[in-house]
Amino acid sequence: MIKSIAHNALKVTDMERSLDFYCNTIGLEKAFDISDDNGKPWIVYLKICKNAFIELFYDGVKDHDPAYDFKNIGYHHFCISVGDIQNLADRLYEKNIIESPKPSLGKDQNLSLWINDPDGNAVEFVQYTPESLHMKSNHEAVYHYETKGFTGIGHMAFSVDNMEETLRLYRDVLEFEKIHEFNDDNGKPWLVYLRVKDGSYIELFYGATEKINRKDSASYSMARLKKSTAKTAVQAFCIYVWNAMMFIQPSQSFKRKTLRLI
C-alpha cells in the first residue's frame, strides 16, 4: 500500500535563485545535494518536514509558456501543508510575495494561499481545518493544527483528458482512495480528490485536451516505459512514494496571478 507522498521534483533554470526562494523566502531547509556520475552537481534536496522533500534538478530549460492553462495535460501544481498559515501569510506579505495577508477559504473548507516560484511553478500552501472534507475522510490520517512550520506535502495536482482512464491507474492499480468530487459553478464535473494512507492526496482536474512536448524532461521518465495505463503519465514530474514511483509530465494549468522574483 502507498503510505505517503515523499517528494516533489522540479527542474530549475537557476539553482541559486531557486534556493534563495525556497530556503530564504519560504523557509525550507537544504538537506543535501547529489552529483551525477561525472561529479557534476545534479540534485539538491530541500526538507519540508520529516520524510517529505522537494528535489531541485539543475539545468532546466524553459521550452513553453509557464502560464497555467486548464487545457494542458499533466502537472498542475503542488501543495505544502502548514500548521499556521496566517504566520506564513504575514511573512510572505512582508516580503511582497503576495498581495494580501489573508488566506482564502476554499470549497473544501481549508485555508490556502498561492505563490509562484522563480520559474513560474505554482505552489499552494494549505492549513487543514476540522470542518474540511479531508478531515471528514481522514481515517488513519493525522493532520496538524496550529503547529509551527511545515507539516508535509499536502497534495499534487494534475489536469487530465480522460478521467476514467486516469482513475483506473490511481484508484484501481495504485489504490488511492477517491474521497470527493467537485462540480464547477455550472454543475459540470471539475475536480476529483484521491488520498493515500497518511492523508496526503492528489487532485485530478477534468477538461485537459493538449499535451506539452517537453525537451527538458528528467532522464528517468515514463518515456522509458513501453506502455502507460493513463494518458496523463508522461515525462518530467515524479511522485516518489514509499512503495511506488510514478513519473508525470509537467504542464501548466492554473489561473493565478504570477508573482515573479527577479
C-alpha beads as a LAMMPS data file, in Angstrom:
LAMMPS data file: protein, C-alpha beads

262 atoms
261 bonds

1 atom types
1 bond types

-500.0 500.0 xlo xhi
-500.0 500.0 ylo yhi
-500.0 500.0 zlo zhi

Masses

1 110.0

Atoms # bond

1 1 1 0.000 0.000 0.000
2 1 1 1.171 3.518 -0.780
3 1 1 1.639 5.291 2.543
4 1 1 2.530 8.861 1.617
5 1 1 3.840 11.266 -0.993
6 1 1 7.526 11.616 -0.216
7 1 1 8.762 14.331 -2.562
8 1 1 8.068 16.648 -5.446
9 1 1 10.725 17.102 -8.149
10 1 1 11.301 20.204 -10.272
11 1 1 13.901 21.239 -12.828
12 1 1 15.084 24.804 -12.293
13 1 1 16.808 27.275 -14.588
14 1 1 18.873 28.989 -11.874
15 1 1 19.694 26.895 -8.805
16 1 1 20.974 29.730 -6.631
17 1 1 17.877 31.807 -7.330
18 1 1 15.624 28.842 -6.571
19 1 1 17.484 28.029 -3.343
20 1 1 17.178 31.638 -2.240
21 1 1 13.441 31.499 -2.915
22 1 1 12.640 28.151 -1.304
23 1 1 15.049 28.464 1.648
24 1 1 15.328 32.176 2.461
25 1 1 11.876 33.324 1.353
26 1 1 9.688 30.273 2.004
27 1 1 11.721 28.831 4.861
28 1 1 12.540 25.277 3.737
29 1 1 15.788 23.642 4.840
30 1 1 18.507 22.485 2.432
31 1 1 19.078 18.856 3.368
32 1 1 21.789 17.579 0.994
33 1 1 22.837 17.502 -2.648
34 1 1 23.857 14.782 -5.101
35 1 1 26.309 14.889 -8.001
36 1 1 25.998 12.854 -11.186
37 1 1 28.422 10.097 -12.261
38 1 1 30.820 12.723 -13.606
39 1 1 30.871 14.703 -10.362
40 1 1 28.689 17.491 -11.762
41 1 1 26.021 18.982 -9.458
42 1 1 22.747 17.215 -10.222
43 1 1 20.075 17.409 -7.478
44 1 1 19.510 19.489 -4.345
45 1 1 17.117 18.138 -1.702
46 1 1 15.091 20.564 0.390
47 1 1 13.438 19.275 3.546
48 1 1 9.811 20.219 4.182
49 1 1 9.466 18.147 7.343
50 1 1 10.256 14.592 8.446
51 1 1 10.120 12.260 5.413
52 1 1 8.970 14.972 2.970
53 1 1 11.249 16.713 0.474
54 1 1 11.447 18.816 -2.674
55 1 1 14.046 17.821 -5.271
56 1 1 15.540 20.604 -7.387
57 1 1 17.347 19.475 -10.551
58 1 1 19.975 21.639 -12.252
59 1 1 19.930 22.773 -15.898
60 1 1 16.215 23.144 -16.512
61 1 1 15.346 24.754 -19.846
62 1 1 12.069 26.536 -20.464
63 1 1 10.535 25.412 -23.747
64 1 1 6.930 26.524 -23.284
65 1 1 4.933 29.343 -21.744
66 1 1 4.773 28.770 -17.961
67 1 1 1.288 30.322 -17.746
68 1 1 -1.231 27.921 -16.224
69 1 1 -3.943 26.710 -18.569
70 1 1 -6.551 24.064 -17.766
71 1 1 -6.436 22.644 -21.295
72 1 1 -2.843 21.399 -20.888
73 1 1 -2.476 17.779 -19.789
74 1 1 -0.219 16.881 -16.860
75 1 1 1.341 18.704 -13.942
76 1 1 -0.829 21.429 -12.409
77 1 1 0.661 22.467 -9.044
78 1 1 1.951 21.092 -5.754
79 1 1 0.905 21.962 -2.224
80 1 1 2.755 22.121 1.104
81 1 1 0.728 21.750 4.282
82 1 1 1.391 24.106 7.191
83 1 1 0.275 24.251 10.790
84 1 1 -0.268 28.034 10.978
85 1 1 -0.947 29.509 7.559
86 1 1 -1.539 33.016 8.904
87 1 1 2.022 33.183 10.185
88 1 1 3.320 32.192 6.739
89 1 1 0.970 34.649 5.004
90 1 1 2.196 37.512 7.178
91 1 1 5.807 36.680 6.376
92 1 1 5.216 36.391 2.616
93 1 1 3.215 39.615 2.629
94 1 1 6.063 41.446 4.360
95 1 1 8.410 40.182 1.615
96 1 1 5.995 41.406 -1.112
97 1 1 5.434 37.884 -2.417
98 1 1 1.647 38.004 -2.009
99 1 1 -0.745 40.928 -2.385
100 1 1 -2.922 40.174 0.656
101 1 1 -2.030 38.657 4.037
102 1 1 -5.435 36.974 4.282
103 1 1 -5.568 33.252 3.336
104 1 1 -8.618 32.182 1.318
105 1 1 -11.199 29.582 2.348
106 1 1 -11.688 27.010 -0.411
107 1 1 -14.650 24.859 -1.406
108 1 1 -13.011 22.049 0.544
109 1 1 -13.177 24.236 3.696
110 1 1 -9.396 24.518 4.009
111 1 1 -7.367 27.731 4.271
112 1 1 -4.873 28.285 1.468
113 1 1 -2.629 30.781 -0.293
114 1 1 -0.777 30.675 -3.600
115 1 1 2.581 31.866 -4.913
116 1 1 4.760 31.215 -7.972
117 1 1 8.406 30.215 -7.759
118 1 1 11.081 31.937 -9.892
119 1 1 10.459 29.519 -12.780
120 1 1 6.701 30.112 -12.727
121 1 1 5.675 26.901 -10.942
122 1 1 2.533 27.334 -8.847
123 1 1 2.948 26.469 -5.167
124 1 1 -0.040 26.229 -2.848
125 1 1 0.101 26.251 0.956
126 1 1 -2.794 24.751 2.895
127 1 1 -3.886 24.595 6.508
128 1 1 -6.435 21.840 7.082
129 1 1 -9.426 22.705 9.263
130 1 1 -11.547 20.367 11.392
131 1 1 -14.504 21.092 9.082
132 1 1 -12.666 20.214 5.855
133 1 1 -13.573 17.370 3.519
134 1 1 -10.137 15.910 4.162
135 1 1 -10.739 15.673 7.898
136 1 1 -14.150 14.104 7.360
137 1 1 -12.455 11.337 5.378
138 1 1 -9.260 11.228 7.389
139 1 1 -9.438 7.595 8.613
140 1 1 -5.849 6.914 9.739
141 1 1 -4.532 10.321 8.698
142 1 1 -3.138 12.729 11.253
143 1 1 -3.431 16.447 10.483
144 1 1 -1.611 19.129 12.418
145 1 1 -3.493 22.205 13.613
146 1 1 -1.884 25.409 14.795
147 1 1 1.609 23.906 14.910
148 1 1 4.675 25.809 13.798
149 1 1 6.289 25.319 10.420
150 1 1 5.613 22.994 7.522
151 1 1 3.887 19.670 8.130
152 1 1 4.220 17.810 4.828
153 1 1 3.310 17.591 1.154
154 1 1 -0.392 18.346 1.164
155 1 1 -1.181 17.298 -2.377
156 1 1 -0.115 17.155 -6.020
157 1 1 -2.460 18.288 -8.803
158 1 1 -2.795 17.261 -12.453
159 1 1 -5.059 18.089 -15.381
160 1 1 -6.298 15.030 -17.292
161 1 1 -8.053 14.387 -20.596
162 1 1 -9.699 11.057 -19.669
163 1 1 -10.796 10.870 -16.044
164 1 1 -11.961 7.250 -16.062
165 1 1 -8.715 6.037 -17.597
166 1 1 -6.715 8.045 -15.083
167 1 1 -8.789 6.762 -12.163
168 1 1 -8.075 3.194 -13.257
169 1 1 -4.402 3.893 -12.653
170 1 1 -4.544 5.815 -9.392
171 1 1 -7.617 4.256 -7.773
172 1 1 -7.660 0.704 -9.102
173 1 1 -3.959 -0.034 -9.634
174 1 1 -2.185 2.192 -7.110
175 1 1 -5.066 2.018 -4.589
176 1 1 -5.568 5.708 -3.935
177 1 1 -8.946 6.264 -2.285
178 1 1 -11.459 8.531 -4.024
179 1 1 -12.790 10.848 -1.317
180 1 1 -14.684 13.605 -3.096
181 1 1 -15.617 15.093 -6.459
182 1 1 -16.439 18.741 -7.151
183 1 1 -18.531 20.344 -9.877
184 1 1 -17.822 23.834 -11.141
185 1 1 -20.238 26.743 -10.769
186 1 1 -22.179 25.498 -13.805
187 1 1 -22.610 21.999 -12.409
188 1 1 -20.004 20.455 -14.728
189 1 1 -17.519 17.876 -13.291
190 1 1 -14.372 19.778 -12.304
191 1 1 -12.149 18.084 -9.732
192 1 1 -11.590 14.669 -8.106
193 1 1 -9.720 14.107 -4.818
194 1 1 -7.791 10.868 -4.240
195 1 1 -5.987 10.232 -0.951
196 1 1 -3.358 7.885 0.473
197 1 1 -2.939 6.437 3.942
198 1 1 -1.278 9.411 5.664
199 1 1 -3.928 11.845 4.423
200 1 1 -1.943 13.419 1.593
201 1 1 -3.733 13.314 -1.733
202 1 1 -3.755 14.154 -5.420
203 1 1 -6.156 16.427 -7.282
204 1 1 -7.285 15.467 -10.786
205 1 1 -8.856 18.240 -12.880
206 1 1 -11.194 17.452 -15.773
207 1 1 -11.016 19.009 -19.218
208 1 1 -7.389 18.902 -20.372
209 1 1 -7.011 18.366 -24.125
210 1 1 -3.482 19.339 -25.141
211 1 1 -0.178 17.635 -24.403
212 1 1 3.011 19.613 -23.870
213 1 1 6.079 18.125 -25.560
214 1 1 8.984 18.984 -23.300
215 1 1 12.651 18.903 -24.257
216 1 1 13.933 19.117 -20.683
217 1 1 12.291 16.015 -19.213
218 1 1 14.043 14.040 -16.495
219 1 1 16.456 11.387 -17.746
220 1 1 14.499 8.723 -15.928
221 1 1 10.943 9.153 -17.174
222 1 1 7.859 7.439 -18.454
223 1 1 9.444 7.627 -21.916
224 1 1 11.454 4.584 -20.852
225 1 1 8.309 2.586 -20.337
226 1 1 6.751 0.790 -23.298
227 1 1 3.225 1.228 -22.017
228 1 1 1.339 3.584 -19.724
229 1 1 -2.057 2.956 -18.195
230 1 1 -3.034 6.631 -18.282
231 1 1 -2.565 9.334 -20.890
232 1 1 -1.568 11.706 -18.119
233 1 1 1.502 9.620 -17.206
234 1 1 4.186 11.486 -19.167
235 1 1 7.635 12.948 -18.599
236 1 1 9.500 15.133 -16.109
237 1 1 7.490 15.210 -12.917
238 1 1 7.642 12.467 -10.309
239 1 1 5.828 11.468 -7.187
240 1 1 8.137 9.175 -5.274
241 1 1 6.163 7.278 -2.682
242 1 1 7.318 4.782 -0.123
243 1 1 6.156 1.787 -2.097
244 1 1 5.744 3.102 -5.640
245 1 1 7.277 5.511 -8.115
246 1 1 5.378 7.438 -10.798
247 1 1 6.504 9.986 -13.351
248 1 1 4.174 12.633 -14.761
249 1 1 4.849 15.397 -17.300
250 1 1 4.770 18.994 -16.129
251 1 1 2.255 21.207 -17.787
252 1 1 0.898 24.493 -16.529
253 1 1 -2.761 24.788 -15.628
254 1 1 -3.955 27.281 -13.041
255 1 1 -5.399 30.753 -13.487
256 1 1 -3.437 32.558 -10.777
257 1 1 -1.602 35.840 -10.955
258 1 1 2.099 35.111 -11.495
259 1 1 4.289 36.810 -8.928
260 1 1 7.904 36.654 -10.080
261 1 1 11.124 37.129 -8.162
262 1 1 13.840 38.580 -10.397

Bonds

1 1 1 2
2 1 2 3
3 1 3 4
4 1 4 5
5 1 5 6
6 1 6 7
7 1 7 8
8 1 8 9
9 1 9 10
10 1 10 11
11 1 11 12
12 1 12 13
13 1 13 14
14 1 14 15
15 1 15 16
16 1 16 17
17 1 17 18
18 1 18 19
19 1 19 20
20 1 20 21
21 1 21 22
22 1 22 23
23 1 23 24
24 1 24 25
25 1 25 26
26 1 26 27
27 1 27 28
28 1 28 29
29 1 29 30
30 1 30 31
31 1 31 32
32 1 32 33
33 1 33 34
34 1 34 35
35 1 35 36
36 1 36 37
37 1 37 38
38 1 38 39
39 1 39 40
40 1 40 41
41 1 41 42
42 1 42 43
43 1 43 44
44 1 44 45
45 1 45 46
46 1 46 47
47 1 47 48
48 1 48 49
49 1 49 50
50 1 50 51
51 1 51 52
52 1 52 53
53 1 53 54
54 1 54 55
55 1 55 56
56 1 56 57
57 1 57 58
58 1 58 59
59 1 59 60
60 1 60 61
61 1 61 62
62 1 62 63
63 1 63 64
64 1 64 65
65 1 65 66
66 1 66 67
67 1 67 68
68 1 68 69
69 1 69 70
70 1 70 71
71 1 71 72
72 1 72 73
73 1 73 74
74 1 74 75
75 1 75 76
76 1 76 77
77 1 77 78
78 1 78 79
79 1 79 80
80 1 80 81
81 1 81 82
82 1 82 83
83 1 83 84
84 1 84 85
85 1 85 86
86 1 86 87
87 1 87 88
88 1 88 89
89 1 89 90
90 1 90 91
91 1 91 92
92 1 92 93
93 1 93 94
94 1 94 95
95 1 95 96
96 1 96 97
97 1 97 98
98 1 98 99
99 1 99 100
100 1 100 101
101 1 101 102
102 1 102 103
103 1 103 104
104 1 104 105
105 1 105 106
106 1 106 107
107 1 107 108
108 1 108 109
109 1 109 110
110 1 110 111
111 1 111 112
112 1 112 113
113 1 113 114
114 1 114 115
115 1 115 116
116 1 116 117
117 1 117 118
118 1 118 119
119 1 119 120
120 1 120 121
121 1 121 122
122 1 122 123
123 1 123 124
124 1 124 125
125 1 125 126
126 1 126 127
127 1 127 128
128 1 128 129
129 1 129 130
130 1 130 131
131 1 131 132
132 1 132 133
133 1 133 134
134 1 134 135
135 1 135 136
136 1 136 137
137 1 137 138
138 1 138 139
139 1 139 140
140 1 140 141
141 1 141 142
142 1 142 143
143 1 143 144
144 1 144 145
145 1 145 146
146 1 146 147
147 1 147 148
148 1 148 149
149 1 149 150
150 1 150 151
151 1 151 152
152 1 152 153
153 1 153 154
154 1 154 155
155 1 155 156
156 1 156 157
157 1 157 158
158 1 158 159
159 1 159 160
160 1 160 161
161 1 161 162
162 1 162 163
163 1 163 164
164 1 164 165
165 1 165 166
166 1 166 167
167 1 167 168
168 1 168 169
169 1 169 170
170 1 170 171
171 1 171 172
172 1 172 173
173 1 173 174
174 1 174 175
175 1 175 176
176 1 176 177
177 1 177 178
178 1 178 179
179 1 179 180
180 1 180 181
181 1 181 182
182 1 182 183
183 1 183 184
184 1 184 185
185 1 185 186
186 1 186 187
187 1 187 188
188 1 188 189
189 1 189 190
190 1 190 191
191 1 191 192
192 1 192 193
193 1 193 194
194 1 194 195
195 1 195 196
196 1 196 197
197 1 197 198
198 1 198 199
199 1 199 200
200 1 200 201
201 1 201 202
202 1 202 203
203 1 203 204
204 1 204 205
205 1 205 206
206 1 206 207
207 1 207 208
208 1 208 209
209 1 209 210
210 1 210 211
211 1 211 212
212 1 212 213
213 1 213 214
214 1 214 215
215 1 215 216
216 1 216 217
217 1 217 218
218 1 218 219
219 1 219 220
220 1 220 221
221 1 221 222
222 1 222 223
223 1 223 224
224 1 224 225
225 1 225 226
226 1 226 227
227 1 227 228
228 1 228 229
229 1 229 230
230 1 230 231
231 1 231 232
232 1 232 233
233 1 233 234
234 1 234 235
235 1 235 236
236 1 236 237
237 1 237 238
238 1 238 239
239 1 239 240
240 1 240 241
241 1 241 242
242 1 242 243
243 1 243 244
244 1 244 245
245 1 245 246
246 1 246 247
247 1 247 248
248 1 248 249
249 1 249 250
250 1 250 251
251 1 251 252
252 1 252 253
253 1 253 254
254 1 254 255
255 1 255 256
256 1 256 257
257 1 257 258
258 1 258 259
259 1 259 260
260 1 260 261
261 1 261 262
